[in-house]
Amino acid sequence: MRQVARGTFGVEITPSTPELDGAVNRFELHKNFDGDLVGTGSGVMLSGGNPSTGTAGYVAIETVRGTLGGRKGAFALQQFGTMVSGTPTLHYEVVPGSGSGELAGLLGTLQLTIEGDGTHRFELEYEL
């Protein structure tokens, strides 16, 4: 049975050493989730392109640890994003087989909305 978890998260993105002469950059991610998912996330993001011109892309993977729908455990989120002419396309998915604890077997996709004030809202459609 599909369920939906909603909430917000704060994110801190810290640059690491540039890769490939600056064509690809590496960042560390740290998140705090609130709402129907309460917990923390940490991971790595690689990005390329030139965001200042509106064309870029990134991939990221992070581990989320916390409580989802009253169940404690951890899982990995995989992210893929592109920006063409300033228009972003984002895709987030729970990595199949990554759930542990009471979240073993978790599958799902996450939709992200960033509001004008910078608030990150998520909607995670999932099943266990």
Steps between C-alpha positions, in 0.01 A plus 500: 500500500644837394537763768602866485731678742523880491728745670795734468875471517792730551813433299864600540714454188877521553739513202786252481807497276406561133533198273606493133651850500178655625272344236350276770466610861443293813284605796411349838128505591351519850122516553250516786152367417182603684138394452388145421871415460714608794873444482827592339660445162860507385652436162707606203404702191692536173408787270609623160411772256458868571205588727564874450398457132201278587651174370626236741444155640560304818479155653493425871451217742427536868415288800191604697470382861187558704133423540258475207132443576588384851764250379868543588780415264712627212495507122689656210363768269634533146468839328537612141449854379555710189446863415455615140445870428432551871224237519578221750395136479545295819457131574534344846456131570548269797781262402341152479640265764646783710240500780605371841342454842125551488545659154630181336335455159422872461429618143398847392549828320539848642371826353676820605364854499720797587296802604593862435639537853728196447287252699548145369172302508487130419231249419620140523266245343606161637413142578644241735 
